[in-house]
C-alpha cells in the first residue's frame, strides 16, 4: 500500500462510528448582500477593478477588434500573442488581414519548449478570453485550456482580456453553482482582479513582479 493510500485509509477508519454534523450553511450570508441588477454589474465590477489599476474599456462585439488595434498602437506594442483557433482569435486574425500595418500577430500554436525564450523575452502583449467575471469582488474568471494556456495571461507584460457583459455574475457562489464546481473543480480556474503586484520588498508596491504589470479588460456590452 502506498503512503497516500495508507493515509487515506487511516482517515476513513477514524470516521467509523461517528455521526456527520448537520450542514447548517447559510447561502444568504454569501449572496444576499452581493446581488446586483443588470445595470449595476458593470459599474460595480469597474469600480473595484479600476481601484487596483485595471484598465477598463466598454465596447461591442462588432467594435472591439478596432479598439484593440488602437490600444496596441497607443502603447507602441510591436506584437500581440493570440490563440488562433478560438473564436476571438479567428475574429482578430480576420480583422488584421483586412487592415494591413497593424502590430504583428503571434500564434500560441506550438509546445512551449520550442519557443520559451521568445515568449518570455520578446512577447510584449497577449489577448485571451474569459469565462466571465464576479461583480462582488471585481474579478475576472480565467479558465485556461489547451488552446489558451495559463502562460498567455501570465507571461506577457500586457494582458488584454475579453469579457462579455452578459457573463458578469453577482457573486462567487453563483459561479460555483452555475458550473457545478461541487461535483468537480476545474484543474486551473483563476480569479484575477488586477495586474500583478507585490509589496514584499521594503513595503514598496511594485507592479509586474510575477505576472503582467498591465491588465486591460474590454467589456463587450452586447446583451
C-alpha positions as MATLAB code, in Angstrom:
seq = 'XXXXXXXXXXXXXXXXXXXXXXXXXXXXXXXXXXXXXXXXXXXXXXXXXXXXXXXXXXXXXXXXXXXXXXXXXXXXXXXXXXXXXXXXXXXXXXXXXXXXXXXXXXXXXXXXXXXXXXXXXXXXXXXXXXXXXXXXXXXXXXXXXXXXXXXXXXXXXXXXXXXXXXXXXXXXXXXXXXXXXXXXXXXXXXXXXXXXXXXXXXXXXXXXXXXXXXXXXXXXXXX';
ca = [
       0.000    0.000    0.000;
       1.351    3.424   -0.966;
       1.875    6.156    1.625;
      -1.040    8.108    0.131;
      -3.398    5.132    0.280;
      -2.274    4.383    3.840;
      -3.021    7.946    4.990;
      -6.449    7.949    3.323;
      -7.296    4.573    4.860;
      -6.449    5.874    8.330;
      -8.627    8.927    7.804;
     -11.580    6.805    6.670;
     -11.180    4.377    9.574;
     -11.078    7.244   12.039;
     -14.630    8.167   10.993;
     -16.068    4.749   11.818;
     -18.977    5.054   14.260;
     -19.127    8.837   14.103;
     -22.207   10.889   13.201;
     -21.889   13.569   10.496;
     -22.573   17.109   11.652;
     -25.661   18.623   10.059;
     -24.928   21.115    7.296;
     -26.138   24.491    8.531;
     -24.565   26.504    5.720;
     -26.493   29.731    5.158;
     -26.401   30.651    1.463;
     -27.823   34.117    2.160;
     -24.687   35.071    4.092;
     -22.588   34.923    0.916;
     -25.199   36.003   -1.621;
     -27.902   38.266   -0.179;
     -25.802   41.414    0.169;
     -23.961   40.738   -3.089;
     -26.736   40.898   -5.661;
     -26.937   43.459   -8.450;
     -29.247   44.429  -11.273;
     -28.024   44.149  -14.843;
     -27.433   47.905  -14.876;
     -25.360   47.736  -11.675;
     -22.992   44.905  -12.584;
     -20.638   46.739  -14.932;
     -20.252   49.835  -12.695;
     -19.660   47.608   -9.656;
     -17.058   45.492  -11.439;
     -15.407   48.548  -12.943;
     -15.177   50.394   -9.613;
     -13.385   47.515   -7.908;
     -11.063   46.620  -10.780;
     -10.020   50.185  -11.517;
      -9.235   50.652   -7.823;
      -6.376   48.148   -8.272;
      -5.059   49.650  -11.536;
      -7.008   47.560  -14.042;
      -7.844   49.465  -17.234;
     -11.450   49.025  -18.408;
     -12.922   49.825  -21.833;
     -16.552   49.428  -22.854;
     -17.095   48.271  -26.422;
     -19.249   45.922  -28.501;
     -18.932   42.587  -30.224;
     -18.516   44.422  -33.512;
     -16.136   47.202  -32.449;
     -13.674   45.503  -30.100;
     -11.064   44.480  -32.737;
     -10.648   48.120  -33.852;
     -10.408   49.262  -30.231;
      -7.779   46.615  -29.503;
      -5.758   47.688  -32.532;
      -5.861   51.312  -31.338;
      -4.788   50.361  -27.808;
      -1.832   48.447  -29.215;
      -0.812   51.428  -31.334;
      -1.201   53.834  -28.408;
       1.160   51.694  -26.336;
       3.524   51.178  -29.285;
       3.382   47.420  -28.782;
       5.030   45.636  -31.728;
       3.213   42.317  -31.424;
       0.263   40.517  -29.849;
       0.022   36.885  -28.799;
      -3.281   35.168  -29.652;
      -4.848   31.711  -29.599;
      -5.708   31.418  -33.323;
      -8.255   28.601  -33.062;
     -10.509   30.339  -30.518;
     -13.486   32.387  -31.796;
     -11.865   35.671  -30.719;
      -8.543   34.540  -32.181;
     -10.236   33.936  -35.524;
     -12.002   37.311  -35.329;
      -8.790   39.203  -34.676;
      -6.929   37.301  -37.401;
      -9.574   38.309  -39.950;
      -9.569   41.939  -38.806;
      -5.777   42.088  -39.071;
      -5.928   40.607  -42.580;
      -8.284   43.393  -43.642;
      -6.220   46.140  -42.018;
      -2.529   45.966  -43.016;
       0.129   47.683  -40.961;
      -1.060   46.589  -37.529;
       1.276   45.051  -34.927;
       2.423   41.512  -35.669;
       0.205   38.645  -34.515;
       1.901   35.726  -32.782;
       0.090   32.409  -32.547;
       0.340   30.175  -29.489;
       0.297   27.042  -31.622;
       3.321   25.000  -30.571;
       4.787   23.447  -27.417;
       6.321   25.946  -25.020;
       9.679   24.127  -25.198;
      10.038   25.206  -28.846;
       9.810   28.962  -28.194;
      10.184   29.556  -24.472;
      12.862   32.237  -24.858;
      10.738   34.193  -27.357;
       7.645   34.019  -25.150;
       9.462   35.271  -22.062;
      11.753   37.808  -23.721;
      10.070   39.042  -26.884;
       6.279   38.857  -26.460;
       5.024   42.167  -25.030;
       1.268   41.538  -25.031;
      -1.391   38.857  -25.227;
      -5.130   38.558  -25.771;
      -7.292   35.972  -24.009;
     -10.945   35.346  -23.434;
     -12.543   34.940  -20.023;
     -15.175   32.668  -18.539;
     -16.895   35.724  -17.093;
     -16.455   37.946  -14.048;
     -17.702   38.472  -10.488;
     -19.204   41.860   -9.667;
     -18.994   41.469   -5.881;
     -15.222   41.021   -5.859;
     -14.216   42.778   -9.090;
     -12.640   39.641  -10.517;
     -12.247   38.062  -13.940;
     -12.715   34.311  -14.209;
     -10.000   32.695  -16.317;
     -10.181   29.032  -17.214;
      -7.027   28.128  -19.169;
      -7.409   25.496  -21.893;
      -5.153   23.610  -24.295;
      -5.879   26.309  -26.891;
      -5.301   29.193  -24.467;
      -2.893   28.025  -21.748;
      -2.155   29.814  -18.484;
       1.142   31.222  -19.773;
      -0.761   33.508  -22.154;
      -2.192   35.521  -19.281;
       0.816   35.137  -17.005;
       3.950   35.925  -19.019;
       3.453   38.913  -21.387;
       3.780   42.315  -19.638;
       0.413   43.488  -21.001;
      -2.661   41.242  -20.826;
      -5.772   42.153  -22.820;
      -8.872   40.226  -21.686;
     -12.247   39.991  -23.416;
     -15.324   39.918  -21.176;
     -18.947   39.657  -22.259;
     -21.198   41.846  -20.117;
     -23.799   39.076  -20.079;
     -21.288   36.815  -18.318;
     -20.733   39.069  -15.297;
     -22.161   37.184  -12.292;
     -23.161   38.688   -8.992;
     -21.024   36.644   -6.600;
     -18.658   33.670   -6.344;
     -21.351   31.334   -5.021;
     -23.362   31.929   -8.190;
     -20.336   30.914  -10.267;
     -19.798   27.749   -8.244;
     -23.428   26.738   -8.680;
     -23.604   27.548  -12.383;
     -20.540   25.497  -13.248;
     -21.266   22.741  -10.692;
     -17.833   23.027   -9.091;
     -19.035   20.979   -6.103;
     -19.168   17.980   -8.445;
     -15.746   18.630   -9.934;
     -13.442   21.626   -9.776;
     -11.632   22.710  -12.942;
      -7.925   21.950  -12.856;
      -6.874   25.584  -13.130;
      -9.603   28.176  -12.569;
      -8.271   31.646  -11.796;
      -9.784   34.782  -10.295;
      -7.893   37.889  -11.433;
      -8.722   41.373  -10.172;
      -5.796   43.409  -11.461;
      -2.205   43.410  -12.695;
       0.454   41.508  -10.800;
       1.806   43.398   -7.795;
       3.760   42.887   -4.612;
       4.855   44.961   -1.629;
       7.182   42.375   -0.086;
      10.345   44.389   -0.707;
      10.655   47.338    1.691;
       6.843   47.696    1.626;
       7.012   49.475   -1.746;
       4.179   48.474   -4.082;
       5.614   47.204   -7.369;
       3.683   46.038  -10.429;
       4.641   43.192  -12.729;
       6.565   41.202  -10.135;
       5.166   37.796  -11.034;
       2.857   38.440  -13.980;
       1.564   41.241  -16.217;
       2.099   44.790  -14.999;
      -0.873   45.970  -17.082;
      -4.313   44.352  -17.278;
      -6.696   45.794  -19.877;
     -10.275   44.498  -19.940;
     -12.540   45.004  -22.953;
     -16.157   44.607  -21.850;
     -18.481   43.689  -24.711;
     -21.805   45.305  -23.914;
     -23.893   43.252  -26.362;
     -26.604   41.555  -24.267;
];
